[in-house]
Amino acid sequence: MANLTLIFAQILGGYMLVMGVAMLIDRTLITRLLARLDEDIGLTVTMGLIALLIGLVIAATHTRWDTPLAIIVTLIGWAAIAEGALILWLQTRFMRFFAPWFTGNTIPMVWGGVAVVLGLALLAGSFGYW
């Protein structure tokens, strides 16, 4: 069986890279998504369940603290659990709380840049470049 750290790093890295580039191309992407989630409770609950499920899968199969790459993957899994739980518990209040973080031009660029860098780091680590 392949190393779970490498598999999760490739999946998460690819996701973060694609989302980061999407956020850099369209700075209103997350703002529009948060507005839509504020209007549609079904979509909000679905997003929370997906985040929670991804986090639980990572935490159940990969809670490792032995290498930097494993630590990053583990932390992302636990963060996904927290995000999913908060979305499910607080629903639209959670979305309204984070919406101001994504308004304007600067903050979405920063978040997009962070996602791109983290995605590239995860991919580089998963392919043995660090």
N, C-alpha and C positions, 0 to 999 in steps of 0.2 A: 504494500500500500504506500502511496506517495506521502510525503511529509505534509501533514495538515497545515503547518505554518506556511509552507510555500504555496499551497493551493489557496488558502484564505488570503494570503498577501497578494496573489495574482488577481483574485476576484475583487477584493476590496480596492486594490491599486487601480485596476482597470475602471471600476465604477467611479472612484474619486477623480481620476484623470478625465474621464468623459464628462462628468458633472461639473468639474472645475472649468473645463474649456467652455462648456455650455453657459456657465455663469459669466465667464469673461466675454463671450460673444453677445449674450443677451442679459444685460444687467438687471432687467426687470423680471427675469424668470422666477426667482425665489419669491419676490414680492407678489407676483401674480398667483403663484402656487399657494402662498399663505392666505391670500385673500379668498381664493377658491375653497381652501380648507375651512376658513371661517364660516363660509356659507353652506357647506355640505358636510353634515355630521357623519354620513356613511363613508365618505372619502377620508375624513379625519380618523375614524375608527380603523378603517382598513390600513391606512398609513401607520398608525400606532401598532396594530397587530403585526404588520410586516416587519417593522423595526424591532419589535419585541421578539418575534420568532427568529430573525437573523441573529440577534444578540444571544438568545438562549442556545441556539445551535452552536455558535462559536464558544460560548462559555461552557457548555456541556462537553464539547469535544476538544477544546483547546484552551485550557487555562494553564499557560506555561509562562515561566519567568526566567528562562535560561539564556536566551539570546535577545539582542535588541529587537530583531524582527518579530520574534515570538511575543515580546512584551507589547509592542505596538499593536499587533493583531489582537492580543488578549484585551488590551485597553479599549480598542475599538468595539469589541464584542460587548464589554461591560457598559460602554457608553451607549450602545444601541439598546441594551436592556433598559437603561435609565431613560433614554429618549422615548422608547415605546411605552413604558409605564407612565411617564409624565403626560404623554399625549392622551393615553386612555383615561387617566385619572382626571386631568384638567381640561381636556378637549380644546374648545375654542379659546379658553383663557390662556392656554399654553401658546397657541398660535398668535394671539394678540400680543402676548409678552414679547415674542421673538420678531414680530413684524417690523418694529422700528429699527431692529438691527440690520435690516436689509433694504432700507430706504436710501435714496440718494445714489450717487455714483461710486463713492469711494469704498464703502463697506462691502458691497457685492464684489467689487474687484479684489479686495483683500481676501474675502472668503474664497473666491474663485481661485486666486493665486495660492492660497494655503492648500486647497484641495488638489490643485495641480502638483504642487511640490510634494505633498504627502503621497499622492498617487504614484508619482515617478519614483519616490523613495521606496515605496512598497514593491513596485515592479522591479526596480533595480536590485533590491535585496532578495526578492524571490528568484531572480535569475542569476544570483551569485556575484553581483557587481560590488557588493559591500558586505 
